[in-house]
Amino acid sequence: VSEQSFVEPPKDYEIMLQKLEAEIRNHIRVEQQLKLHIESSQFKQEENEKIKGELTTQNKQLQEEAARMKESLKYRDKEIERLKKELQIKAGQIREFETKMQEQRLKIRAMEIKMHNCNDSRVTQ
């Protein structure tokens, strides 16, 4: 074995070492990319959780509003029914008053005719 082989590593080792260093650099680059991807994914997840919370709150508020509106609608439906009944009663009363007024008009007309006839008979006597 020559003295030179002890001093300098064989070329094969040098090439293998360069390949391993390149592999390590590649692994480091992949690791950094993965870390960035993980951070990005975590940020997106946090954003999605925040949005989910906001949507959950909004959904709850909308459900509460829908329940209030449903109750309001029930109340208004009852009020409409009450007013319809009241309107029917008033319409019936109006018909009764109109009938009575017509009867009164007929009586007045009959009285006017009688008075006119009495006045005519007095004039002829």
C-alpha positions as CSV (number, residue, x, y, z in Angstrom):
1,V,0.0,0.0,0.0
2,S,1.4,3.3,-1.0
3,E,1.8,6.3,1.1
4,Q,-0.5,8.3,-1.1
5,S,-3.5,6.1,-0.5
6,F,-3.2,6.7,3.3
7,V,-3.1,10.5,2.9
8,E,-5.9,10.9,0.3
9,P,-9.2,9.0,0.5
10,P,-9.9,7.0,-2.6
11,K,-12.0,8.7,-5.3
12,D,-14.9,6.3,-4.8
13,Y,-15.2,7.5,-1.2
14,E,-15.1,11.1,-2.3
15,I,-17.9,10.5,-4.8
16,M,-20.0,8.6,-2.3
17,L,-19.5,11.4,0.2
18,Q,-20.6,14.0,-2.4
19,K,-23.7,11.9,-3.2
20,L,-24.5,11.5,0.5
21,E,-24.1,15.3,1.1
22,A,-26.4,16.0,-1.9
23,E,-28.9,13.5,-0.5
24,I,-28.7,15.3,2.9
25,R,-29.2,18.7,1.3
26,N,-32.2,17.3,-0.7
27,H,-33.6,15.8,2.6
28,I,-33.2,19.2,4.3
29,R,-34.9,21.0,1.4
30,V,-37.8,18.4,1.5
31,E,-38.0,18.8,5.3
32,Q,-38.2,22.6,5.0
33,Q,-40.9,22.3,2.3
34,L,-42.8,19.9,4.6
35,K,-42.5,22.3,7.5
36,L,-43.8,25.2,5.3
37,H,-46.6,22.9,4.2
38,I,-47.4,21.9,7.8
39,E,-47.4,25.6,8.9
40,S,-49.7,26.5,5.9
41,S,-52.0,23.6,6.7
42,Q,-52.1,24.6,10.4
43,F,-52.9,28.2,9.5
44,K,-55.7,27.0,7.1
45,Q,-57.0,24.7,9.8
46,E,-57.1,27.6,12.3
47,E,-58.8,29.8,9.8
48,N,-61.3,27.0,9.1
49,E,-62.0,26.5,12.8
50,K,-62.5,30.3,13.1
51,I,-64.9,30.3,10.2
52,K,-66.6,27.2,11.6
53,G,-67.1,29.0,14.9
54,E,-68.5,32.1,13.2
55,L,-70.8,30.0,11.0
56,T,-72.0,28.0,14.1
57,T,-72.8,31.3,15.9
58,Q,-74.5,32.7,12.8
59,N,-76.5,29.5,12.4
60,K,-77.6,29.6,16.0
61,Q,-78.6,33.2,15.6
62,L,-80.5,32.4,12.4
63,Q,-82.3,29.5,14.1
64,E,-83.3,31.7,17.0
65,E,-84.5,34.4,14.6
66,A,-86.5,31.7,12.6
67,A,-88.1,30.5,15.9
68,R,-89.0,34.1,16.8
69,M,-90.4,34.7,13.3
70,K,-92.4,31.4,13.5
71,E,-93.9,32.5,16.8
72,S,-94.7,35.9,15.4
73,L,-96.3,34.3,12.4
74,K,-98.4,32.1,14.7
75,Y,-99.5,35.2,16.6
76,R,-100.4,37.0,13.4
77,D,-102.3,34.0,12.0
78,K,-104.4,34.0,15.2
79,E,-104.9,37.7,14.9
80,I,-106.0,37.4,11.3
81,E,-108.5,34.7,12.3
82,R,-109.8,36.9,15.1
83,L,-110.1,39.8,12.8
84,K,-111.9,37.7,10.2
85,K,-114.4,36.6,12.8
86,E,-114.9,40.1,13.9
87,L,-115.4,41.2,10.3
88,Q,-118.0,38.5,9.8
89,I,-119.8,39.7,12.9
90,K,-119.7,43.4,11.7
91,A,-120.8,42.4,8.3
92,G,-123.8,40.6,9.8
93,Q,-124.6,43.6,11.9
94,I,-124.4,45.9,8.9
95,R,-126.8,43.6,7.0
96,E,-129.2,43.7,10.0
97,F,-129.0,47.5,10.1
98,E,-129.5,47.7,6.3
99,T,-132.5,45.5,6.6
100,K,-134.0,47.5,9.4
101,M,-133.2,50.8,7.5
102,Q,-135.0,49.4,4.5
103,E,-138.0,48.4,6.7
104,Q,-138.0,51.9,8.2
105,R,-137.9,53.5,4.7
106,L,-140.8,51.4,3.7
107,K,-142.7,52.4,6.8
108,I,-141.9,56.0,6.2
109,R,-143.0,55.7,2.6
110,A,-146.2,54.1,3.7
111,M,-146.8,56.9,6.2
112,E,-146.0,59.5,3.6
113,I,-148.6,57.9,1.3
114,K,-151.2,57.8,4.0
115,M,-150.5,61.4,4.9
116,H,-150.7,62.4,1.3
117,N,-154.0,60.5,0.9
118,C,-155.4,62.1,4.1
119,N,-154.4,65.5,2.8
120,D,-156.1,64.8,-0.6
121,S,-159.3,63.6,1.1
122,R,-159.4,66.7,3.3
123,V,-159.0,68.9,0.2
124,T,-161.8,67.1,-1.6
125,Q,-164.2,67.4,1.3
